[in-house]
């Protein structure tokens, strides 16, 4: 099934009118699913950790991320009155659709932010439509957040936005709470524009679509009241943009990495927030192109239900990869990318001609993000090589979302479907180890890590008495992995390369597309290539066909894999991993494998005459 019958798939997304139409095309299919009093939206039968009513409130609230900017910028939606009815009902304690009181660390705190943004951007169309009692109900209901404990992460911004909204509509607000929250959020700042999302080791999309997105809104709407913070937030965002641009390919696809990937095109909301706050980190045409190309890429993906409703998943509907907090309405968090609709028609962002990506380096070392990002010469395929990231609260598939060696914007990554065997585990871009029982473990959390200019190192333990030291030499189309495995157990190990789809446009791969020899295997297809070669350790190669629907981007894939049995002791293994999206010269590039030598107790890897790594075997 494709998106050919979904109206948004044919939207060219060239200008403000197109973007406004996109908001309506995303929201129109929701109309039949609002409740009688308008306060709840029911678009699915799956559950999240929160209550059913709160999940339906979430569904109601999240489209506001797009509707509020649409209204603020002069647009309209013919079903807007339903939202006014819903706000009246949801904040009235006597109404059967009352959203209920807010508790500590309550999911409702998250959804307050889009209501707050609506009051800030479109007060006449929201606050101005309520009578005095209804205004009092709304102010009292959202104001509960000031008496509750919140999660000590980006969630603090939700309370900040609520207090800013109360200030802007002339209600009592908590100025001290704003200071307390913003001061605490500043403690999560690292450097070069990067934050971490709380006391954890994760630097993912929550940095652009939470920390910077909210701080840029604050910087713009509170510039008169808080000019110094506004200046700092804008400076940090401009710094961050210099790294974040490397996460995007020339056609708009961005890295698949980390949690909350069902928020999809929220990936690009940072670029819209730059425009909203007037931060020209790149020429306006470049910023415009980054946003619009990402949206175009997403609206080509088969991610909608037949009615045109966003589903849980990534490039296609997929509950396998979801987190416990993903409710049916959660994907509408992606509406954040429509923030520039609040800008006037004559804003430089809208007047600028869309520009392609500027010339970028082949490699970007992003030490605060604990990754090195490489891109193919054709500029569309982007791969991040990582070590040292870990989400401390352990969301579903944490190891797969943060612990793999490499992440791609075009080939995605896989999550395990079961716990038995390599087919269920789908260990692409991973070293998987099992204690002779077919129950594999992979890198989850690093005890040590280093990000150098040409090398990434980590130390990790799948068991207490098994130590793995891993070195990654980033690059495209080849990168190198070297592992020193010290084990007190007999092990089976498997080193996986990049997943690749087994078919495209209903054309499957052929056996002649698989190139196998001793210690190496590759799939060189008309839609790209992936392969792996053993350089040290005499591993056996095979093409693994994992369970369907484990990869976030492609429902059916194969993974080039190396396997070996290890006895108790210390072992060194090394492999070269190949991936190429551009099929030009693909066979020639695959045949130009880096060469490994062991000499004087040192591992030396060369590519042509260049030494990629010189490592002492200790």
C-alpha positions in Angstrom: 0.0 0.0 0.0 1.3 3.5 -0.8 0.2 7.0 0.0 -1.0 7.8 -3.6 -4.6 8.3 -2.3 -3.6 10.6 0.6 -4.0 14.2 -0.5 -0.8 15.4 1.3 1.3 13.1 -0.9 0.7 15.4 -3.9 1.3 18.7 -2.0 4.4 20.3 -3.5 5.3 22.1 -0.2 6.9 25.0 -1.9 5.5 28.0 0.0 3.5 29.2 3.0 0.2 28.4 1.4 1.3 24.8 0.7 2.5 24.4 4.3 -0.9 25.7 5.6 -2.7 23.3 3.3 -0.6 20.5 4.7 -1.8 21.2 8.2 -5.4 21.0 7.0 -4.6 17.8 5.1 -3.2 16.2 8.2 -6.1 17.4 10.5 -9.1 16.9 8.2 -9.1 13.1 8.5 -9.4 13.5 12.3 -12.8 15.2 12.2 -15.0 12.1 12.6 -13.0 10.9 15.6 -13.5 13.8 18.0 -15.8 13.2 21.0 -19.3 14.7 21.4 -18.1 17.6 23.5 -14.9 18.0 21.4 -12.4 17.5 24.2 -11.1 14.0 23.2 -9.8 12.4 20.0 -10.0 8.6 19.6 -8.0 7.4 16.6 -6.8 3.9 17.7 -7.3 1.0 20.0 -3.7 0.5 21.2 -2.6 1.6 24.7 0.2 3.6 26.3 1.2 3.9 29.9 -1.3 6.6 30.6 -5.1 6.3 31.0 -7.4 6.1 28.1 -8.9 9.5 28.7 -5.5 11.1 28.9 -4.4 9.3 25.7 -7.5 10.8 24.0 -6.7 14.2 25.4 -3.2 13.8 24.0 -4.8 13.1 20.6 -6.8 16.3 21.0 -3.9 18.5 22.0 -1.1 17.5 19.6 -2.6 18.8 16.4 -2.5 22.3 18.0 1.3 22.4 17.3 0.3 23.0 13.7 -3.1 24.6 14.1 -1.9 27.4 16.4 0.8 28.7 14.0 -1.7 28.3 11.1 -4.2 30.6 12.8 -1.5 33.0 14.1 -0.2 33.5 10.5 -3.6 34.4 9.1 -4.9 30.9 8.2 -8.2 29.2 9.1 -9.5 25.7 9.6 -13.2 25.0 9.2 -13.3 22.7 12.3 -11.6 25.2 14.7 -14.8 25.8 16.6 -14.6 22.2 17.8 -11.3 23.0 19.5 -12.9 25.9 21.4 -15.7 23.6 22.4 -13.2 21.0 23.5 -11.2 23.5 25.6 -14.5 24.5 27.3 -15.4 20.9 28.0 -12.0 19.6 29.0 -11.4 22.3 31.6 -14.9 22.2 33.1 -14.8 20.0 36.2 -18.6 19.4 35.8 -18.3 18.2 32.2 -18.1 14.4 31.5 -15.1 15.1 29.2 -13.2 17.0 31.9 -9.5 16.2 31.4 -9.2 15.4 35.1 -6.8 17.0 37.6 -3.1 17.0 36.9 -0.9 14.8 39.0 2.9 14.7 39.6 4.9 13.7 36.5 1.6 13.4 34.6 1.4 12.9 30.8 -1.1 15.8 30.8 1.9 18.1 31.6 3.3 17.3 28.2 0.1 18.2 26.4 -0.2 21.5 28.3 2.6 22.9 26.0 0.5 22.9 22.8 -2.4 24.6 24.6 0.1 27.2 26.0 1.5 27.8 22.5 -2.1 28.3 21.2 -2.7 31.0 23.8 0.6 32.6 23.1 0.4 32.6 19.2 -3.4 32.9 18.6 -4.9 34.5 21.7 -7.9 36.1 19.8 -8.8 32.7 18.2 -8.5 30.8 21.5 -8.6 32.9 24.7 -10.7 35.5 23.1 -13.5 33.0 22.3 -14.1 32.1 26.0 -16.3 33.8 28.5 -15.0 34.9 31.9 -15.9 31.6 33.7 -14.4 29.6 30.8 -11.2 31.7 31.0 -11.0 31.1 34.7 -11.5 27.3 34.2 -8.7 27.2 31.6 -6.2 29.3 33.6 -6.9 27.2 36.8 -6.6 23.9 35.0 -3.3 24.6 33.2 -2.0 26.4 36.3 -2.1 23.2 38.3 1.3 22.4 36.8 2.9 24.9 39.2 1.8 22.8 42.2 3.1 19.5 40.8 6.4 17.7 40.5 7.6 17.4 36.9 10.1 15.1 35.3 13.6 16.6 35.6 14.3 16.8 31.8 13.0 18.8 28.9 9.6 18.5 30.6 10.5 21.6 32.6 10.0 23.6 29.4 6.3 22.6 29.4 5.8 24.5 32.7 7.7 27.4 31.4 5.5 27.7 28.4 2.3 27.5 30.6 3.5 30.4 32.7 4.5 32.4 29.7 1.0 31.8 28.3 -0.6 32.9 31.6 1.5 36.0 31.5 0.6 36.8 27.9 -3.2 36.5 28.5 -3.0 38.6 31.7 -3.5 35.9 34.3 -1.6 35.1 37.5 1.6 33.2 36.7 4.6 32.0 38.7 7.6 34.0 37.8 9.8 32.2 40.3 8.9 28.9 38.8 10.0 30.1 35.4 13.4 31.1 36.9 13.7 27.8 38.7 12.9 25.7 35.7 15.1 27.7 33.2 18.0 27.7 35.6 17.8 23.9 36.0 17.5 23.4 32.3 20.7 25.5 31.9 22.5 22.9 34.0 21.9 20.4 31.2 23.8 22.5 28.7 27.1 21.0 27.5 28.8 23.1 24.8 28.7 23.9 21.1 24.9 24.1 21.3 24.4 20.7 22.8 22.4 19.8 25.8 21.7 16.4 27.4 18.1 15.5 28.2 18.4 15.4 32.0 20.9 13.4 34.1 21.4 10.8 31.5 23.8 10.0 28.6 21.5 10.6 25.7 22.0 13.4 23.1 19.3 12.7 20.5 16.4 14.4 18.7 15.2 15.8 22.0 18.0 18.4 21.8 16.6 20.0 18.5 12.9 19.2 18.9 12.7 19.9 22.6 15.5 22.0 24.2 16.1 24.3 21.2 12.5 24.3 19.9 11.1 25.5 23.2 14.0 27.8 24.0 13.6 29.5 20.6 9.9 30.0 21.2 10.8 31.5 24.6 13.5 33.7 23.1 11.1 35.2 20.6 8.0 35.8 22.7 9.9 36.8 25.9 12.7 38.9 24.2 11.5 42.1 25.8 11.0 40.6 29.3 14.2 38.4 29.3 16.6 39.8 26.7 19.7 38.1 28.1 18.3 34.6 28.0 16.8 35.2 24.6 20.3 36.2 23.3 21.9 33.1 24.8 19.3 30.8 23.5 19.6 32.2 20.0 23.4 31.9 20.1 23.3 28.3 21.3 20.8 27.4 18.5 23.1 28.9 15.9 26.0 26.8 17.2 23.9 23.7 17.3 22.8 24.2 13.7 26.4 23.8 12.5 26.4 20.2 13.7 22.7 19.3 13.2 22.8 20.1 9.4 25.0 17.0 9.0 22.1 14.8 10.1 20.2 15.4 6.9 20.7 14.1 3.3 20.3 16.2 0.2 16.8 14.8 -0.4 15.6 15.5 3.1 15.9 12.1 4.9 17.4 12.5 8.4 19.2 10.1 10.6 17.1 7.4 12.3 18.6 7.4 15.8 17.3 7.4 19.4 13.9 7.2 20.9 10.5 8.8 20.0 11.1 8.3 16.3 7.4 8.0 15.8 7.4 11.8 16.0 8.8 11.6 12.4 8.9 15.0 10.8 9.5 16.7 14.1 13.0 16.0 13.1 13.0 19.3 11.1 11.0 21.5 13.5 14.3 23.0 14.7 14.8 24.7 11.3 11.3 26.2 11.6 12.0 27.4 15.1 15.2 29.2 13.9 12.9 31.1 11.4 10.4 31.8 14.1 13.0 33.3 16.4 14.8 35.2 13.6 18.1 33.2 13.9 19.7 33.1 10.4 22.2 30.3 11.3 22.5 29.7 7.6 21.0 31.7 4.7 17.2 31.7 4.9 17.0 29.7 1.7 19.1 26.9 3.2 17.0 26.8 6.3 13.8 26.7 4.3 15.2 23.9 2.1 16.1 21.8 5.2 12.6 22.0 6.5 10.7 21.6 3.3 12.8 18.7 1.9 12.4 16.8 5.1 8.6 17.3 5.0 8.4 16.2 1.4 10.5 13.1 2.1 8.2 12.2 5.0 5.0 12.7 3.0 6.2 10.2 0.5 6.4 7.4 3.1 3.6 4.9 3.6 3.0 6.0 7.2 -0.7 6.8 7.0 -3.8 4.8 7.6 -6.2 4.5 4.6 -8.1 7.5 6.0 -4.9 9.6 6.1 -4.3 9.4 9.8 -0.7 9.2 11.1 0.1 5.8 12.6 2.6 4.7 15.2 5.8 3.7 13.5 8.5 5.3 11.4 8.6 4.9 7.6 5.6 2.5 7.8 3.2 1.5 10.6 5.2 -0.4 13.2 4.3 -1.0 16.8 7.4 -3.1 17.3 9.7 0.0 17.6 7.3 2.0 19.8 7.9 3.2 23.4 5.5 2.7 26.2 4.4 6.3 26.1 3.3 6.2 22.4 -0.5 6.5 22.3 -2.5 6.6 19.0 -2.3 10.4 18.9 1.4 10.6 19.8 2.6 10.9 16.2 1.0 14.3 15.9 3.9 15.7 17.9 5.4 16.0 14.4 3.1 19.1 13.8 5.8 21.2 15.5 7.4 21.5 12.1 4.7 23.9 11.1 5.8 26.7 13.5 6.9 29.0 10.7 3.3 29.4 9.6 3.1 32.0 12.4 5.4 34.3 10.5 4.1 37.0 8.3 3.9 36.4 4.6 6.7 38.9 3.9 9.1 37.3 6.4 12.5 36.7 4.8 12.1 33.0 5.4 9.0 32.9 3.2 10.5 35.3 0.6 13.7 33.4 0.2 14.3 31.0 -2.6 14.7 27.5 -1.4 18.4 26.5 -1.6 20.1 23.0 -1.5 22.4 21.9 1.2 25.6 24.0 1.3 28.9 22.2 0.7 29.6 20.0 3.7 32.6 18.1 4.9 32.6 14.3 4.3 33.0 13.9 8.1 31.7 15.8 11.1 33.2 15.0 14.5 30.4 15.9 17.1 32.0 15.1 20.4 29.2 16.3 22.6 26.8 14.1 20.6 29.3 11.2 21.0 29.3 10.5 17.3 31.1 11.1 14.0 28.8 11.7 11.1 29.9 10.7 7.6 28.2 11.3 4.2 28.6 9.7 0.8 30.1 11.9 -2.0 26.6 12.0 -3.6 25.5 13.7 -0.3 22.3 11.8 0.2 23.4 8.9 2.5 24.3 9.9 6.0 25.7 7.6 8.7 26.4 8.4 12.3 29.0 6.3 14.1 28.5 6.3 17.9 29.7 5.3 21.3 28.8 6.2 24.9 25.1 7.1 24.5 22.5 5.5 26.8 19.0 6.5 27.9 19.1 6.0 31.7 15.3 5.3 32.0 15.7 2.4 29.6 12.9 3.0 27.0 11.9 0.0 24.9 14.7 -1.2 22.6 17.2 1.1 24.3 20.2 -0.9 23.2 19.0 -0.8 19.6 18.2 2.9 19.6 21.5 4.1 21.2 24.0 1.2 21.4 24.6 0.2 17.8 27.9 1.1 16.1 26.3 2.9 13.1 22.9 4.6 12.2 21.7 5.4 8.7 19.3 8.0 7.3 18.3 5.7 4.4 18.6 2.1 5.8 17.5 2.8 9.3 18.2 0.2 12.0 16.5 -2.9 13.4 14.9 -3.7 16.7 14.6 -7.2 18.1 11.4 -9.1 17.5 12.2 -11.9 19.9 15.0 -13.1 22.2 16.0 -16.3 20.4 18.4 -16.4 17.6 19.9 -14.0 15.1 16.8 -13.9 12.9 14.7 -12.6 15.8 17.4 -10.4 17.1 18.2 -8.7 13.8 21.6 -7.4 15.0 22.5 -5.0 12.2 25.5 -2.8 12.9 26.1 -4.7 16.1 28.4 -7.3 17.7 26.1 -9.9 19.3 27.3 -12.5 21.7 25.6 -15.6 23.1 26.6 -18.2 25.7 26.0 -21.2 23.5 22.3 -20.8 24.0 21.2 -18.7 21.1 20.3 -15.8 23.5 22.4 -12.9 22.3 23.5 -9.8 24.1 24.9 -6.6 22.5 26.5 -3.4 23.5 24.0 -1.6 25.8 26.0 0.8 28.0 29.7 1.8 27.8 31.9 1.8 30.8 34.5 3.9 28.8 34.3 5.7 25.5 36.4 8.2 23.5 35.5 10.2 20.4 38.6 11.1 18.5 39.0 12.7 15.1 39.4 9.4 13.2 38.6 6.8 15.8 35.8 5.9 18.2 36.5 3.6 21.2 34.3 1.9 23.8 34.6 -0.6 26.6 31.5 -2.6 27.5 30.6 -5.8 29.2 27.7 -8.1 28.0 28.4 -10.2 31.2 30.5 -9.4 34.3 33.2 -11.8 33.1 33.2 -10.8 29.4 35.0 -7.6 28.5 34.7 -6.1 25.0 36.9 -3.3 23.8 35.7 -1.9 20.4 37.4 0.5 18.0 35.5 2.0 15.1 37.2 3.7 12.2 34.4 5.7 10.6 34.1 6.2 6.9 32.0 5.6 3.7 31.6 3.4 1.8 33.9 1.3 4.2 34.3 1.5 7.9 36.4 -0.7 10.1 35.5 -2.4 13.4 38.1 -4.0 15.7 37.2 -5.9 18.9 39.2 -7.3 21.7 37.1 -9.9 23.5 38.3 -11.2 26.8 35.9 -14.0 28.0 35.6 -16.5 30.8 32.7 -18.1 28.9 32.5 -20.1 25.6 30.7 -17.8 23.2 29.0 -17.6 19.8 29.5 -14.2 18.2 27.9 -12.5 15.2 29.1 -9.2 13.7 26.3 -7.5 11.6 26.6 -5.0 8.8 23.9 -2.7 7.4 20.4 -3.9 6.7 19.2 -3.5 3.2 15.7 -4.1 1.7 15.3 -7.4 -0.1 12.9 -5.9 -2.6 12.0 -2.5 -4.1 8.9 -1.6 -6.2 7.9 -5.3 -6.0 11.2 -6.5 -7.5 13.1 -8.8 -5.3 16.8 -9.4 -5.2 18.3 -12.3 -7.2 20.9 -14.8 -6.1 23.3 -13.3 -8.6 23.2 -10.1 -6.6 24.8 -11.9 -3.6 28.6 -12.0 -3.8 30.1 -14.4 -1.3 33.6 -15.7 -0.8 35.6 -16.9 2.2 35.0 -14.5 5.1 33.0 -12.0 3.1 29.5 -11.5 1.7 27.7 -8.6 0.0 24.4 -7.7 -1.6 25.1 -5.4 -4.5 21.6 -4.4 -5.8 20.1 -1.9 -8.1 19.0 0.1 -5.1 22.3 0.1 -3.2 24.7 -2.3 -1.5 25.8 -3.7 1.8 28.6 -6.1 2.7 31.0 -7.3 5.3 34.5 -8.8 5.2 36.5 -10.5 7.9 39.9 -8.9 8.2 41.1 -10.7 11.4 39.9 -13.7 13.3 38.8 -16.0 10.4 35.0 -15.4 10.7 32.5 -17.1 8.5 30.2 -15.0 6.4 26.5 -15.4 5.7 23.5 -13.4 4.5 21.0 -13.3 7.4 17.3 -12.9 6.7 15.8 -11.5 9.9 12.1 -11.5 10.8 10.0 -9.1 8.8 9.1 -5.7 10.2 12.1 -5.3 12.5 13.7 -2.5 10.5 12.2 0.9 11.1 12.4 1.9 7.4 12.1 -1.3 5.4 9.7 -4.1 6.3 11.8 -6.9 4.8 15.6 -6.8 4.9 18.8 -8.9 4.9 21.9 -8.4 7.0 25.5 -9.4 5.9 26.9 -11.1 9.0 30.1 -12.7 10.2 30.0 -15.6 12.8 32.5 -17.4 15.0 32.8 -19.6 18.0 35.1 -18.4 20.8 36.7 -20.4 23.6 37.6 -19.0 27.0 40.5 -16.5 26.6 41.4 -13.3 24.7 40.5 -12.9 21.1 41.0 -10.1 18.5 38.6 -9.8 15.5 38.3 -7.2 12.9 36.0 -6.6 10.0 35.4 -4.1 7.2 31.8 -3.1 6.7 30.5 -1.7 3.3 27.5 0.4 2.5 26.7 2.5 -0.5 23.4 4.1 -1.6 24.7 5.5 -4.9 25.0 2.5 -7.3 27.6 4.1 -9.5 30.9 2.2 -9.3 29.4 0.1 -6.5 31.2 -3.1 -7.5 34.6 -1.3 -7.9 34.2 0.3 -4.5 33.3 -3.0 -2.9 36.4 -4.6 -4.4 38.6 -1.8 -2.9 38.6 -3.2 0.6 40.9 -1.7 3.3 43.8 -4.0 4.1 44.7 -5.2 7.6 48.2 -6.2 8.8 49.4 -7.5 12.1 53.0 -6.6 12.7 55.1 -6.3 15.8 52.0 -6.8 18.0 50.2 -4.0 16.2 47.1 -3.9 14.0 47.6 -1.6 11.0 44.7 -0.9 8.7 45.4 0.8 5.4 43.1 2.1 2.6 45.3 2.4 -0.5 48.4 4.2 1.0 46.6 5.9 3.9 46.9 4.4 7.4 43.4 4.3 8.9 44.4 2.9 12.2 47.6 1.8 14.0 46.6 0.0 17.2 48.7 -1.8 19.8 47.4 -5.3 20.7 47.4 -5.1 24.5 
